[in-house]
Amino acid sequence: MHVVVGAGQVGSALARELAGRGREVVLVSRSGGGPDVAGVRRVATDAADRRRLADIATGAEALYNCVNPAYHKWLTDWPPIAAAMLGAAEDTGARYVILGNLYVYGPVAGPMTERTPMTPSSAKAEVRAAMWREALAAHEAGRVRVTELRASDYYGPGCRDQSHLGDLFMPRLLAGRAVRLTGDPDQPHSWTYVPDVVAALAVAGEDERAYGRVWHVPTVPAVSYRWLAERVCELAGLPAPKVGSIPQWLLNLIGPANPMIGQIRHVRYQFDQPFVLGSTDFQETFGLRPTPLDDGLRATLTWWREEARPAAGAAGAA
C-alpha cells in the first residue's frame, strides 16, 4: 500500500500513476477528493492529525507528502503538518517521500544542485528548510527512512492557478492575449513537467537508493518565459505573442487586497535573475530522463484545448 497525502495537481496524478502500476493507493486530503479511479481509495483527513495518519498508513510501504498549503499560510500550516507526517512515518515504518521545492536555496549565483547550501531568504522558505533538516535528523537517528525531491516551477496538463504557465498563461496565449510575468521574462528559468515529478516520486517511493538525501527531479535545460510563450504559439500555429513584466509597484498596490499576490515579493528573485536547476544526479542514478520540452508543451496545449476548454475561454476573456 502507498499513502499519498495531498490531492492537488501532483498528489492526484501520483495516485493515478501508482494505481496504474498495480499498487494499492490511499489518497488523503482534507475534503476526501481526488480522482475516482480503480485502485485509489480516497480518505478525508486533516494532514496535521498524526494519530489518524498513522492509522491510515499502518502497513504502508511509502508515505508521500504532496501537501500544498496556501502560500500565505505556510508559517502557520506547515509546521503541524510536517510534524504529523514525519511522526506518522516513524510510527508506521513507512518510507517517507517529501515533495519539496527550491525556495530553500534562496538567491544563488549559479545552477542549483543537491549540494547547493540551503540559505533561505524568507521566513516561509525557512519553514521548508526546517522541515528537511528535521526529517534528515530523524533519518540519521534511524527513526525513519526519508528522502526529499525538489522541482522547479511546474507546467503541464492540469496545472492551473498555482502555475506561472497555467491560468494566466496558456488560455491567454490561445486567445491571442498578452502574457506578463512577475519578473524579467528574458531570464533563463527552469521549468519542471508535472508528469516527470510524478514519475520521480513513484521511483523514489520504491527504491532504497533514494533515502537519506535530497534529489532534484529530472528537468530540461532552462529557457526564458518569453521563449516559452513564443514556442507555445509557434506549436499552436498562432502569431507571436506580446510578453511583458508586471512592475513591483503594481504588486505592492494589489498585495494588501490579495494575500497570494502580496507574497510574491519573497520569490521575485527567482525571475529577476537566472534560476537554473541541475538534475543529473537523479537521471544518472535511476535512469529517468526529463520529457523533451516540445513534447510537454504539446501535451499541455492538447489538455487546454480539449479538457480545459470552458475554463480557457473564461480566462481568455478576463
C-alpha positions as CSV (number, residue, x, y, z in Angstrom):
1,M,0.0,0.0,0.0
2,H,1.1,3.5,-0.8
3,V,-0.4,6.5,1.0
4,V,-0.4,9.9,-0.8
5,V,-1.3,12.9,1.3
6,G,-2.5,15.9,-0.8
7,A,-4.9,15.7,-3.7
8,G,-3.7,18.6,-5.7
9,Q,-2.1,18.7,-9.2
10,V,0.8,16.4,-8.1
11,G,-0.8,14.2,-5.4
12,S,-3.8,13.3,-7.6
13,A,-1.5,12.5,-10.6
14,L,0.8,10.4,-8.3
15,A,-2.2,8.4,-7.1
16,R,-3.2,7.7,-10.7
17,E,0.4,6.7,-11.6
18,L,0.8,4.3,-8.6
19,A,-2.6,2.7,-9.2
20,G,-1.6,2.3,-12.9
21,R,1.5,0.4,-11.7
22,G,-0.8,-2.0,-9.8
23,R,-0.2,-0.5,-6.4
24,E,-2.9,-0.2,-3.7
25,V,-3.3,3.6,-3.1
26,V,-4.9,5.6,-0.4
27,L,-5.2,9.3,-1.3
28,V,-5.6,11.6,1.7
29,S,-6.9,15.1,1.7
30,R,-9.0,17.4,3.9
31,S,-12.0,17.0,1.6
32,G,-11.5,13.4,0.6
33,G,-11.4,14.5,-3.0
34,G,-9.2,13.3,-5.9
35,P,-9.5,11.0,-8.9
36,D,-12.2,8.4,-8.9
37,V,-10.2,5.6,-10.4
38,A,-9.8,1.9,-9.7
39,G,-7.1,1.1,-7.1
40,V,-7.4,4.5,-5.4
41,R,-9.3,4.8,-2.1
42,R,-10.0,8.4,-1.1
43,V,-10.0,9.4,2.6
44,A,-10.9,12.7,4.2
45,T,-8.4,13.6,7.0
46,D,-6.5,16.5,8.4
47,A,-2.9,16.2,7.4
48,A,-1.9,17.6,10.8
49,D,-3.5,14.7,12.6
50,R,-0.6,12.4,13.4
51,R,-2.6,9.6,15.0
52,R,-5.1,9.4,12.2
53,L,-2.4,9.5,9.5
54,A,-0.6,6.7,11.4
55,D,-3.8,4.6,11.4
56,I,-4.2,5.1,7.7
57,A,-0.5,4.4,6.9
58,T,-0.3,1.2,9.1
59,G,1.2,-1.4,6.8
60,A,2.1,1.1,4.1
61,E,5.3,0.8,2.1
62,A,5.6,4.5,1.5
63,L,4.0,7.7,2.7
64,Y,4.2,10.7,0.3
65,N,3.9,14.3,1.4
66,C,2.3,16.1,-1.6
67,V,0.5,18.7,0.6
68,N,0.4,22.2,-0.7
69,P,-0.9,24.8,1.9
70,A,-1.8,28.2,0.6
71,Y,1.4,30.1,0.2
72,H,0.4,32.9,2.5
73,K,-0.4,30.3,5.3
74,W,2.9,28.4,5.3
75,L,4.1,29.8,8.6
76,T,1.0,28.5,10.4
77,D,0.0,25.5,8.4
78,W,3.3,23.7,7.5
79,P,4.8,23.1,11.0
80,P,2.0,21.0,12.3
81,I,1.5,19.1,9.0
82,A,5.3,18.4,8.8
83,A,5.4,17.2,12.3
84,A,2.4,14.9,11.9
85,M,3.6,13.4,8.7
86,L,7.1,12.7,10.0
87,G,5.6,11.3,13.1
88,A,3.3,9.0,11.2
89,A,6.2,7.7,9.1
90,E,8.1,7.0,12.4
91,D,5.1,5.3,13.9
92,T,4.4,3.0,11.0
93,G,7.9,2.4,9.5
94,A,6.7,3.6,6.1
95,R,9.3,5.1,3.8
96,Y,8.7,8.9,3.8
97,V,8.9,10.8,0.5
98,I,8.6,14.6,0.7
99,L,7.9,16.8,-2.3
100,G,10.0,19.9,-1.8
101,N,10.9,23.0,-3.8
102,L,13.8,25.3,-4.5
103,Y,12.9,28.1,-2.1
104,V,15.3,26.6,0.5
105,Y,18.3,27.7,-1.6
106,G,17.5,31.4,-1.7
107,P,19.1,33.6,-4.3
108,V,22.0,31.7,-6.0
109,A,24.9,32.7,-8.2
110,G,24.8,29.7,-10.4
111,P,23.0,26.4,-11.2
112,M,21.4,24.7,-8.2
113,T,22.4,21.1,-7.5
114,E,21.7,18.9,-4.5
115,R,25.0,20.1,-3.0
116,T,24.0,23.8,-3.1
117,P,23.7,25.0,0.6
118,M,20.3,25.9,1.9
119,T,20.3,29.6,2.6
120,P,16.6,30.5,2.8
121,S,15.9,34.2,2.3
122,S,12.5,34.5,3.9
123,A,10.6,33.1,6.9
124,K,8.5,31.0,4.5
125,A,11.5,29.4,2.8
126,E,13.0,28.7,6.3
127,V,9.9,26.7,7.1
128,R,10.6,24.3,4.2
129,A,14.3,24.2,5.1
130,A,13.5,23.3,8.7
131,M,11.2,20.5,7.5
132,W,14.0,18.9,5.7
133,R,16.6,19.4,8.5
134,E,14.2,17.7,11.0
135,A,13.3,14.8,8.6
136,L,17.0,14.2,7.8
137,A,17.9,14.2,11.5
138,A,15.2,11.6,12.1
139,H,16.7,9.5,9.2
140,E,20.2,9.8,10.6
141,A,19.0,8.7,14.0
142,G,17.5,5.6,12.5
143,R,13.9,6.5,13.3
144,V,12.7,6.8,9.7
145,R,13.8,6.4,6.1
146,V,13.3,9.7,4.3
147,T,14.0,11.5,1.0
148,E,13.0,14.8,-0.5
149,L,12.5,15.5,-4.2
150,R,12.8,19.2,-5.3
151,A,11.5,20.6,-8.6
152,S,11.3,24.0,-10.2
153,D,8.1,25.8,-11.3
154,Y,5.6,23.3,-12.6
155,Y,4.0,23.1,-16.0
156,G,1.9,20.5,-17.8
157,P,-1.7,19.2,-18.1
158,G,-3.8,20.1,-15.1
159,C,-1.6,23.0,-13.9
160,R,-3.9,25.9,-13.2
161,D,-3.9,28.8,-10.9
162,Q,-0.7,27.8,-8.9
163,S,1.5,27.7,-12.1
164,H,3.1,30.6,-13.9
165,L,2.3,28.6,-17.0
166,G,-1.3,27.9,-16.0
167,D,-4.5,30.0,-16.0
168,L,-2.7,33.3,-16.7
169,F,-0.6,31.8,-19.5
170,M,-1.9,29.1,-21.7
171,P,-5.5,30.3,-22.1
172,R,-4.4,33.9,-22.8
173,L,-1.9,32.7,-25.4
174,L,-4.6,30.6,-27.1
175,A,-6.9,33.6,-27.1
176,G,-4.3,35.9,-28.7
177,R,-3.8,37.9,-25.5
178,A,-0.7,39.3,-23.9
179,V,1.0,37.5,-21.0
180,R,3.0,39.1,-18.2
181,L,5.4,37.7,-15.7
182,T,6.2,38.9,-12.2
183,G,9.8,39.4,-13.1
184,D,12.1,39.6,-16.1
185,P,10.6,37.5,-18.9
186,D,14.1,37.1,-20.6
187,Q,16.0,35.5,-17.7
188,P,16.7,31.7,-18.1
189,H,14.5,29.8,-15.8
190,S,14.0,26.0,-15.1
191,W,10.5,24.6,-15.6
192,T,9.6,21.1,-14.4
193,Y,7.0,18.9,-16.2
194,V,4.5,17.5,-13.7
195,P,4.4,14.0,-15.2
196,D,8.2,13.9,-14.6
197,V,7.6,15.0,-10.9
198,V,5.1,12.1,-10.6
199,A,7.4,9.6,-12.2
200,A,10.3,10.6,-9.9
201,L,8.2,10.4,-6.8
202,A,7.0,6.9,-7.8
203,V,10.6,5.7,-8.3
204,A,11.8,7.2,-5.1
205,G,8.9,5.5,-3.2
206,E,10.2,2.1,-4.0
207,D,14.0,2.4,-4.4
208,E,16.1,2.2,-1.3
209,R,18.9,4.2,-3.0
210,A,16.7,7.3,-2.8
211,Y,16.8,7.6,1.0
212,G,18.9,9.8,3.3
213,R,19.4,12.6,0.8
214,V,17.8,15.2,-1.4
215,W,17.2,14.7,-5.2
216,H,16.3,17.1,-8.0
217,V,13.5,16.0,-10.3
218,P,14.7,15.5,-13.9
219,T,14.2,18.9,-15.6
220,V,15.0,20.1,-19.1
221,P,17.6,22.9,-19.7
222,A,16.4,26.4,-18.6
223,V,14.6,28.7,-21.0
224,S,13.0,32.1,-20.6
225,Y,9.3,32.9,-20.0
226,R,9.4,34.8,-23.3
227,W,10.9,31.9,-25.2
228,L,8.2,29.6,-23.8
229,A,5.4,31.9,-24.8
230,E,6.7,32.2,-28.3
231,R,7.3,28.5,-28.6
232,V,3.8,27.7,-27.4
233,C,2.3,30.0,-30.0
234,E,4.5,28.5,-32.7
235,L,3.4,25.0,-31.8
236,A,-0.2,26.2,-31.7
237,G,0.0,27.9,-35.1
238,L,-0.6,31.3,-33.6
239,P,1.1,34.7,-34.2
240,A,4.0,35.6,-31.9
241,P,2.6,36.8,-28.5
242,K,3.1,40.0,-26.6
243,V,5.1,39.3,-23.5
244,G,5.7,41.8,-20.6
245,S,6.5,42.2,-17.0
246,I,4.4,43.2,-14.0
247,P,6.1,46.0,-12.2
248,Q,6.8,45.7,-8.5
249,W,4.9,48.9,-7.7
250,L,1.7,47.3,-9.1
251,L,2.2,44.1,-7.0
252,N,2.7,46.3,-3.9
253,L,-0.6,48.1,-4.8
254,I,-2.5,44.8,-5.2
255,G,-0.9,43.0,-2.3
256,P,-3.0,44.3,0.6
257,A,-6.2,43.1,-1.1
258,N,-4.8,39.8,-2.4
259,P,-2.7,37.8,0.1
260,M,-1.3,35.5,-2.6
261,I,-0.1,38.4,-4.8
262,G,1.3,40.1,-1.8
263,Q,3.6,37.2,-1.0
264,I,5.2,37.1,-4.5
265,R,7.9,39.6,-3.3
266,H,9.5,36.8,-1.4
267,V,10.3,34.8,-4.5
268,R,10.6,37.5,-7.2
269,Y,14.4,37.0,-7.2
270,Q,13.7,33.7,-8.9
271,F,12.5,35.6,-12.0
272,D,14.8,38.6,-11.9
273,Q,18.0,36.6,-12.4
274,P,18.9,33.2,-13.9
275,F,17.2,30.4,-11.9
276,V,18.6,27.1,-13.2
277,L,18.2,23.6,-11.8
278,G,20.7,20.8,-12.2
279,S,19.2,17.3,-12.1
280,T,21.8,14.9,-13.4
281,D,22.1,13.0,-10.1
282,F,18.6,11.5,-10.3
283,Q,18.9,10.9,-14.0
284,E,22.2,9.1,-13.7
285,T,21.2,7.1,-10.6
286,F,17.7,6.0,-11.7
287,G,17.8,6.3,-15.5
288,L,14.9,8.7,-15.6
289,R,15.1,11.5,-18.2
290,P,13.0,14.6,-18.4
291,T,10.3,14.8,-21.0
292,P,11.5,16.8,-24.0
293,L,10.2,20.3,-23.8
294,D,8.2,20.3,-27.1
295,D,6.5,17.0,-26.0
296,G,5.5,18.5,-22.7
297,L,4.2,21.7,-24.3
298,R,2.2,19.8,-27.0
299,A,0.6,17.7,-24.2
300,T,-0.2,20.8,-22.3
301,L,-1.7,22.5,-25.3
302,T,-3.9,19.5,-26.0
303,W,-5.1,19.5,-22.4
304,W,-6.1,23.2,-22.5
305,R,-7.8,22.8,-25.9
306,E,-9.7,19.7,-25.1
307,E,-10.2,19.2,-21.4
308,A,-10.0,22.8,-20.1
309,R,-11.7,24.5,-23.0
310,P,-14.5,26.2,-20.9
311,A,-12.0,27.5,-18.3
312,A,-9.7,28.6,-21.1
313,G,-12.4,30.6,-22.7
314,A,-13.3,32.3,-19.5
315,A,-9.7,33.1,-18.6
316,G,-9.0,34.4,-22.0
317,A,-12.0,36.8,-21.8
318,A,-10.9,38.2,-18.4
